[in-house]
């Protein structure tokens, strides 16, 4: 089940395409990789591609190749969104806990996450909009913006 990527240029855009599974072989639920399983290799792939483009853009002796690399670097994003994260810290030792309030550029809450850490371990969980913690987050944002 190799995951191969090959850059392809379509209409001036650089596309990364995924390799396909062997035909006729269906994956069972147990065989399917989750995003948590894939994130390390996906980040490594993205890092390698960006490094390759930076290397070409900075070190290539071919002007066309260098220009194309800069063009690819500047056009590879899908878009840029703006958000702000506020951290309300309840305790900072071991264990530590806090909430992170993510807002859009207009100050509207997009999500609230509760984070709990104890020395070398940690976890985060999204908070429900109808919860007391969400209501507390709204109160904290009003305090910050007052």
N, C-alpha and C positions, 0 to 999 in steps of 0.2 A: 504494500500500500504506500508507495512512494508519493510524496507530495512535491511535485516538481513545478517550478515557476519559470516561465520564460517571458522576458519583456517583448512586447509587440507594439509597433507604432501604428495607430489607426487615426486618420484625420488629424495628424499633428499631436495626438495624445499618446503618452506612454502607458500601455496597459500591462498588467501582470495577470497571466492566466494560470489557473490551477490545472494540474494533471488530472486525468480521470482514473477511476478504479478499473480493475480488470472487468471486461464485459462478462456478463452472466454470473458474476459473483455478487450476491447481495450481502450487505452487512447486517448482522443481527444487532439488536439494541445494545448488547454487551460490548460489541466491537466498535461502536461509534465513539469517536473522540468528542469530548466536550470542549468548550472554549477554554476551560481551565487546563485541559490537557494540551491544547494547541498554543496557548499564549506565548510560551517560551520560544518555540520554533518560529511562530509568526513574527515576533519581535526581532529575532535574529535575522530572518529573511529581509524584513524592512530595513534594519540596520545595515545589512550587507549592500542592499541596493542603493541606499542613500550614500554610504561610504564610497561605493563605486562611482556614483555620479560626482561627488565632491572631488574624488581623485582625478577624474577626467577634466572637470571644470578648472581645477587648479594646476594640474600638471601636464595636460596634453599639449604637445607641440603643434597639433593640428587645430587651427583656428575654428574650423567648422565643427569639429568634434567638441571642442571646448564650449563654443556657443550653444550647441545642441544640449550639452550636459546642463548648462545653466538654465536653458529653456525648460528642460525636463524637471529640474529641481523646483523651478518657480511655478510649474503647472501640475505637479503631482498631487496637490491637495484637493479634496472634494469641496472644501469650504472651511472657513474659520468662524467659530462661534465664540461669543464672549459670555463669560459667566464669572461670578465671584463666589468665593467660599469663605464663610465665616465659621470660626471654630469657637464653641462655647465649652470651656474646660471645667469639668466638675472635680476631677482629681488628677494629679500628675505624677504620682509615685508608681509603685508596683503593688497593687494594680492601679491603672489609670483609666479614666473614662471621660468621654466628651461627645458632643454632637457636632457634625459638620453640616452647615446650612448652605446649600448651593442655590444661588439666585441667577436669574437672567440679567441682562444689562439694564433692565428697567426696575430691578429689585423684587421681582415676583419669585417666590420660592418655587424651585423646580423639584428639589428633593431634600430630605433631612435624613442623615445617617447617624446611627449610634455606633460609637467605636469603643471597644473594651480591649485593653492590653494588660498582660501580666508577664513581665520580664521578656522572655524570648518567644512569646506567643501573642497573637492578636486576632481580632475578628471585627467585622462590621456588618451592620444590618440596617436595611432601609426602614424608616419609621412610617407608619400609616398616617395619612392626612387627617384622619378623625381622632388621632391620639392626643393625650395630654402633652406628650413630648413635642409634637408638631405645634400645638398651641403655645407652648413655652418658647419654641423657636421663633414664632411670629412675634411674641412679646419682646424677645431679645433684639430682633431686628428693628422694632419700633424704638427701642431704647438707643440703639446705635445711630439711627437716622434722625433722632430728635435733636 
